[in-house]
Amino acid sequence: MKLLLVGGHLTPALAFIDYLQEKAPEVSLVFLGRLYARKQSKQPAHEKTEVEKRGVLFVPFDSGKLIAAHPVFQLVHLALLVITVPLAMVKLIQLKPSVVLCFGGYLGVPISLAAWILRIPIVTHEQTRGLGLANRLISFFAKKTALSHKESLKFVSKSKAVVTGNPVRRSLFTPNPTKPSWITKNIDRPILYITGGSQGSEIINSTIVQVLETLTKQWVVIHQCGAASTQRNYKKELLSAVQMLSKKSQDRYNVREWVADQELAWIYQQTQIVISRSGANTVEELSRFAIPSILIPLPFAHQQEQLKNAEAMKRIGGAVIIDQKSLNPKTLLESIDHVQKRHDQMSRKLQASVGKLDACDKLFALIQDVQE
């Protein structure tokens, strides 16, 4: 079997690649992806690095986006999507995949339409509790739509929908992972991990700058701040701010643009509290590691999907939510104090909530079914 992967949700795609390389090494893999997360600012995407690191062929591909902008711009992007379909067909004819597996995102739309025209079976996976705009379109062409949550069943035809769960990177569960060399040698405080996602978050980063002195008195801070672009260099700005602090505080602050899987495995297994956006994969991972968290949902995520993810973790008792409009030094420090005092109780509730780690098994079975 030759499997072509494409889509905007990189984390479950990487989790599934890792699974196949361990459990089904006979499956040939190729990944179609973008080179830039933000094309205008030339902020690099992590697809190429992460995919090629795994020895998988990466093929650059781009198209128009599905965005809810001004109608004129929407028409332009739809036109770009349509124009991209013949290019997608050429790629598929060259690569000859047995099955196309999509993980949502605008790139999956022209690839799926091209695969449907060429009669290549398609499976698409939805990680959120709703159904993204891209996957709403892709599901028309797909033979099966794999869902992470039962509440998504109402969005998909019964004949196509299968609840598989959301693939989680198995590499994160490596026992006794090596401590990253860039993290301070002297861990003399509990660890607080901060992440704004692969692209970083301007408001989270700017709020952290204002509370660095307080945080580094009480915590060893590990901060994944996002890659530099032509407009901003978060890491440089944060390092400049920390230079104003004492030597001890500087030693307790560790900033990185991007954190690799092996590094994240150590961080998840050592950290006490996480401050984060609430993407589906992040919330899934935090729940499985039973890490009490402070979640700041992205307010303009499609169908408020990040808010729904955060609310689900809050209902379990494992998180507090700060609305982005309410995020400031005071609310952040109060939330950290709140979670710290209830840490053990919140962690136990998360431990009791997680199910089996078998999403990859179910997804692979689905792919084998559509190929036959």
C-alpha positions as CSV (number, residue, x, y, z in Angstrom):
1,M,0.0,0.0,0.0
2,K,1.1,3.5,-0.8
3,L,-0.5,6.1,1.5
4,L,-0.6,9.8,0.7
5,L,-1.2,12.1,3.7
6,V,-2.3,15.8,3.4
7,G,-3.9,18.3,5.7
8,G,-3.8,21.2,8.1
9,H,-3.7,19.2,11.4
10,L,0.0,18.2,11.5
11,T,0.1,16.6,15.0
12,P,-2.3,13.7,14.4
13,A,-0.7,13.2,11.0
14,L,2.7,12.8,12.6
15,A,1.2,10.5,15.3
16,F,-0.2,8.3,12.6
17,I,3.1,8.3,10.6
18,D,5.0,7.2,13.8
19,Y,2.4,4.4,14.3
20,L,2.6,3.1,10.8
21,Q,6.4,3.1,10.8
22,E,6.3,0.9,14.0
23,K,3.3,-1.3,13.3
24,A,3.1,-1.4,9.4
25,P,6.5,-0.6,8.0
26,E,5.5,-2.1,4.6
27,V,3.2,0.9,4.0
28,S,4.9,3.4,1.7
29,L,4.3,7.0,2.8
30,V,4.3,10.4,1.1
31,F,3.2,13.7,2.6
32,L,1.9,16.8,0.7
33,G,2.4,20.0,2.7
34,R,3.0,23.7,2.8
35,L,6.4,25.4,3.2
36,Y,5.1,28.4,5.1
37,A,2.6,28.7,8.0
38,R,2.1,32.4,7.1
39,K,3.1,33.0,3.5
40,Q,3.2,36.8,3.6
41,S,5.5,36.9,6.6
42,K,7.5,33.9,5.5
43,Q,7.0,32.2,8.8
44,P,8.1,28.6,8.1
45,A,5.7,25.7,8.7
46,H,7.0,22.7,10.5
47,E,5.6,20.0,8.1
48,K,8.8,19.6,6.0
49,T,11.2,19.4,8.9
50,E,9.1,17.0,11.0
51,V,8.1,14.8,8.0
52,E,11.6,14.5,6.5
53,K,13.0,13.8,10.0
54,R,10.9,10.6,9.9
55,G,12.4,9.6,6.6
56,V,9.1,10.3,4.7
57,L,9.0,11.9,1.3
58,F,7.7,15.5,1.6
59,V,6.2,17.1,-1.5
60,P,5.5,20.9,-1.4
61,F,2.0,21.9,-2.3
62,D,-0.1,25.0,-1.9
63,S,-3.6,26.3,-2.9
64,G,-6.1,29.0,-2.1
65,K,-7.5,29.0,1.5
66,L,-11.1,28.6,2.7
67,I,-11.5,31.8,4.7
68,A,-14.6,33.6,5.9
69,A,-13.3,37.0,4.7
70,H,-14.8,39.7,2.3
71,P,-16.8,38.0,-0.5
72,V,-14.5,39.2,-3.1
73,F,-11.4,37.7,-1.4
74,Q,-13.4,34.5,-0.8
75,L,-14.1,34.2,-4.5
76,V,-10.4,34.7,-5.3
77,H,-9.4,31.9,-2.9
78,L,-12.2,29.6,-4.3
79,A,-10.9,30.3,-7.8
80,L,-7.4,29.4,-6.6
81,L,-8.7,26.2,-5.1
82,V,-10.3,25.2,-8.4
83,I,-7.2,26.1,-10.4
84,T,-5.2,23.9,-8.1
85,V,-7.2,20.8,-8.8
86,P,-5.4,20.0,-12.2
87,L,-2.1,20.5,-10.4
88,A,-3.2,18.1,-7.7
89,M,-4.2,15.5,-10.3
90,V,-0.7,15.7,-11.8
91,K,0.8,15.1,-8.4
92,L,-1.4,12.1,-7.7
93,I,-0.7,10.6,-11.2
94,Q,3.0,11.0,-10.5
95,L,2.9,9.6,-7.0
96,K,0.3,6.8,-7.6
97,P,-1.1,6.5,-4.0
98,S,-3.4,3.6,-3.1
99,V,-5.3,5.8,-0.6
100,V,-5.4,9.5,0.3
101,L,-5.6,10.3,4.0
102,C,-6.6,13.9,4.8
103,F,-6.3,15.6,8.1
104,G,-8.5,18.6,7.4
105,G,-7.2,22.0,6.2
106,Y,-7.5,23.8,2.9
107,L,-4.8,21.8,1.2
108,G,-6.9,18.7,1.5
109,V,-9.8,20.1,-0.6
110,P,-8.1,20.2,-4.1
111,I,-6.2,16.9,-3.4
112,S,-9.4,15.2,-2.4
113,L,-11.3,16.4,-5.4
114,A,-8.5,15.3,-7.6
115,A,-8.4,11.9,-5.9
116,W,-12.1,11.5,-6.4
117,I,-11.8,12.3,-10.1
118,L,-9.0,9.7,-10.4
119,R,-11.0,7.2,-8.3
120,I,-8.5,7.0,-5.6
121,P,-10.2,6.2,-2.2
122,I,-10.2,8.9,0.4
123,V,-10.4,8.9,4.2
124,T,-10.5,12.1,6.1
125,H,-10.0,12.6,9.8
126,E,-11.6,15.4,11.9
127,Q,-9.8,16.2,15.2
128,T,-12.3,18.8,16.5
129,R,-15.7,18.5,18.1
130,G,-17.4,20.2,15.1
131,L,-16.5,19.6,11.5
132,G,-14.1,22.1,9.9
133,L,-15.1,23.8,6.6
134,A,-12.5,21.9,4.7
135,N,-13.6,18.6,6.0
136,R,-17.3,19.4,5.3
137,L,-16.3,19.6,1.6
138,I,-13.8,16.7,1.7
139,S,-16.4,14.4,3.4
140,F,-18.5,14.6,0.2
141,F,-15.7,12.9,-1.8
142,A,-14.4,10.7,1.0
143,K,-15.4,7.0,1.4
144,K,-15.1,7.4,5.2
145,T,-14.8,10.3,7.7
146,A,-13.0,9.4,10.9
147,L,-14.1,11.4,13.9
148,S,-12.4,12.1,17.2
149,H,-15.6,12.7,19.2
150,K,-19.0,11.2,19.2
151,E,-20.7,14.6,19.2
152,S,-19.4,15.1,15.6
153,L,-21.6,12.3,14.3
154,K,-24.4,14.7,13.6
155,F,-22.3,16.5,11.0
156,V,-21.6,13.4,8.8
157,S,-23.6,10.9,6.8
158,K,-24.1,7.7,9.0
159,S,-22.8,5.5,6.2
160,K,-19.5,7.4,6.2
161,A,-18.9,8.3,9.8
162,V,-16.6,6.3,12.1
163,V,-15.5,7.4,15.6
164,T,-11.8,6.5,15.8
165,G,-10.6,9.0,18.4
166,N,-7.7,11.4,17.8
167,P,-4.2,10.0,17.1
168,V,-1.7,10.9,19.8
169,R,2.1,10.8,19.3
170,R,3.3,7.6,20.9
171,S,6.8,9.1,21.1
172,L,5.5,11.4,23.9
173,F,5.1,8.3,26.2
174,T,8.7,7.2,25.9
175,P,9.8,6.1,29.4
176,N,12.6,8.1,31.0
177,P,13.1,10.5,28.1
178,T,16.4,12.5,27.9
179,K,16.3,16.0,29.3
180,P,16.7,18.6,26.6
181,S,20.2,20.1,26.7
182,W,18.8,23.7,26.4
183,I,16.9,23.4,29.6
184,T,18.7,24.7,32.7
185,K,20.7,22.2,34.6
186,N,19.5,23.3,38.0
187,I,15.8,22.5,38.4
188,D,15.3,24.2,41.7
189,R,11.6,25.0,41.3
190,P,8.5,23.2,39.8
191,I,8.2,23.4,36.0
192,L,5.7,25.7,34.3
193,Y,5.3,25.0,30.5
194,I,3.9,27.8,28.3
195,T,3.0,27.3,24.6
196,G,1.1,29.4,22.1
197,G,1.2,26.7,19.4
198,S,3.6,26.3,16.5
199,Q,3.0,29.8,15.2
200,G,3.2,31.4,18.7
201,S,0.7,33.8,20.3
202,E,1.5,37.5,20.4
203,I,-0.9,38.1,23.4
204,I,0.4,35.2,25.4
205,N,4.0,36.1,24.8
206,S,3.5,39.8,25.6
207,T,1.6,38.9,28.8
208,I,4.5,36.5,29.9
209,V,7.0,39.3,29.4
210,Q,5.1,41.4,32.0
211,V,5.1,38.6,34.6
212,L,8.5,37.0,34.0
213,E,10.1,38.4,37.2
214,T,7.2,36.9,39.3
215,L,7.1,33.6,37.5
216,T,10.9,32.9,37.7
217,K,10.9,33.4,41.4
218,Q,8.4,30.5,41.8
219,W,8.9,28.4,38.7
220,V,11.4,27.0,36.2
221,V,9.7,28.3,33.1
222,I,9.8,26.5,29.7
223,H,8.3,28.7,27.0
224,Q,7.6,27.6,23.4
225,C,7.1,31.0,21.7
226,G,6.7,30.3,18.0
227,A,8.9,30.7,14.9
228,A,10.3,34.1,13.8
229,S,8.7,35.8,10.8
230,T,9.6,38.9,8.8
231,Q,7.3,40.8,11.2
232,R,8.2,39.5,14.7
233,N,10.9,37.5,16.4
234,Y,9.3,36.4,19.6
235,K,12.4,34.5,20.9
236,K,14.6,37.6,20.5
237,E,12.1,39.9,22.2
238,L,11.7,37.5,25.1
239,L,15.4,37.0,25.6
240,S,15.9,40.7,25.6
241,A,13.2,41.1,28.3
242,V,14.7,38.4,30.5
243,Q,18.2,40.1,30.5
244,M,16.7,42.7,32.8
245,L,16.2,40.0,35.5
246,S,18.5,38.6,38.1
247,K,21.0,35.8,37.1
248,K,18.9,33.2,39.0
249,S,15.7,34.3,37.2
250,Q,17.5,34.2,33.8
251,D,18.6,30.6,34.6
252,R,15.1,29.6,35.3
253,Y,13.7,30.8,32.0
254,N,14.0,28.6,29.0
255,V,12.6,29.8,25.6
256,R,12.4,27.8,22.4
257,E,10.7,28.6,19.0
258,W,9.7,25.0,18.6
259,V,9.8,21.9,20.8
260,A,10.5,18.5,19.2
261,D,8.6,15.4,20.2
262,Q,11.4,13.9,22.2
263,E,11.8,17.2,24.1
264,L,8.1,17.5,24.7
265,A,8.1,13.9,26.1
266,W,10.4,15.1,28.8
267,I,8.5,18.3,29.4
268,Y,5.1,16.6,29.7
269,Q,6.5,14.1,32.1
270,Q,8.1,16.7,34.3
271,T,5.8,19.8,34.2
272,Q,3.3,20.7,36.9
273,I,1.1,23.2,35.1
274,V,0.7,24.2,31.4
275,I,-0.4,27.5,30.0
276,S,-1.7,27.0,26.5
277,R,-4.1,27.6,23.6
278,S,-6.7,24.8,23.5
279,G,-6.3,23.1,20.1
280,A,-7.7,19.6,20.0
281,N,-4.4,17.8,20.1
282,T,-3.0,19.9,22.9
283,V,-6.0,19.3,25.0
284,E,-5.9,15.5,24.2
285,E,-2.2,15.3,25.2
286,L,-2.7,17.4,28.4
287,S,-5.5,15.1,29.5
288,R,-3.5,11.9,28.8
289,F,-0.6,13.3,30.8
290,A,-3.0,14.5,33.5
291,I,-1.5,18.0,33.6
292,P,-3.7,20.7,35.1
293,S,-3.8,23.6,32.7
294,I,-4.7,27.2,32.1
295,L,-6.3,27.4,28.7
296,I,-6.6,30.5,26.6
297,P,-8.8,29.6,23.6
298,L,-8.1,31.2,20.2
299,P,-11.2,33.5,19.9
300,F,-11.5,33.4,16.1
301,A,-11.0,29.6,15.7
302,H,-13.6,28.1,13.3
303,Q,-16.9,27.4,15.1
304,Q,-15.3,28.3,18.4
305,E,-13.6,24.9,18.4
306,Q,-10.9,25.9,20.8
307,L,-13.5,27.1,23.3
308,K,-15.3,23.8,23.1
309,N,-12.1,21.9,23.7
310,A,-11.3,24.0,26.7
311,E,-14.8,23.7,28.1
312,A,-14.6,19.9,27.8
313,M,-11.4,19.8,29.8
314,K,-12.8,22.3,32.4
315,R,-16.0,20.1,32.8
316,I,-13.7,17.2,33.7
317,G,-12.1,19.4,36.3
318,G,-8.7,19.6,34.7
319,A,-8.4,23.2,33.5
320,V,-9.4,26.8,34.1
321,I,-10.2,29.0,31.1
322,I,-9.1,32.6,30.6
323,D,-10.9,34.4,27.8
324,Q,-8.4,36.2,25.6
325,K,-10.1,39.6,26.3
326,S,-9.5,39.0,30.0
327,L,-5.9,37.9,29.7
328,N,-3.6,40.2,31.6
329,P,-0.9,39.8,34.3
330,K,-3.4,39.8,37.2
331,T,-5.8,37.2,35.7
332,L,-2.9,35.0,34.7
333,L,-1.1,35.0,38.0
334,E,-4.4,34.4,39.9
335,S,-5.1,31.4,37.6
336,I,-1.7,30.0,38.2
337,D,-2.2,30.3,42.0
338,H,-5.7,28.7,41.7
339,V,-4.4,25.7,39.7
340,Q,-1.3,25.3,41.9
341,K,-3.4,25.0,45.0
342,R,-5.7,22.4,43.4
343,H,-3.1,20.6,41.4
344,D,-3.4,17.1,42.8
345,Q,-7.2,17.1,42.7
346,M,-7.3,18.3,39.1
347,S,-4.6,15.8,38.0
348,R,-6.6,12.9,39.5
349,K,-9.8,13.9,37.7
350,L,-7.9,14.0,34.4
351,Q,-6.4,10.6,35.0
352,A,-9.9,9.1,35.6
353,S,-11.2,10.6,32.3
354,V,-8.9,9.2,29.6
355,G,-9.8,6.3,27.4
356,K,-7.8,3.7,25.5
357,L,-5.0,4.9,23.2
358,D,-6.2,3.1,20.1
359,A,-7.1,5.8,17.6
360,C,-4.3,4.8,15.2
361,D,-5.4,1.2,15.2
362,K,-8.9,2.1,14.3
363,L,-7.8,4.6,11.6
364,F,-5.5,2.1,10.0
365,A,-8.3,-0.5,9.9
366,L,-10.5,2.1,8.2
367,I,-7.8,2.8,5.5
368,Q,-7.4,-1.0,4.9
369,D,-11.2,-1.3,4.5
370,V,-11.5,1.4,1.8
371,Q,-8.5,0.0,-0.1
372,E,-10.1,-3.4,-0.5
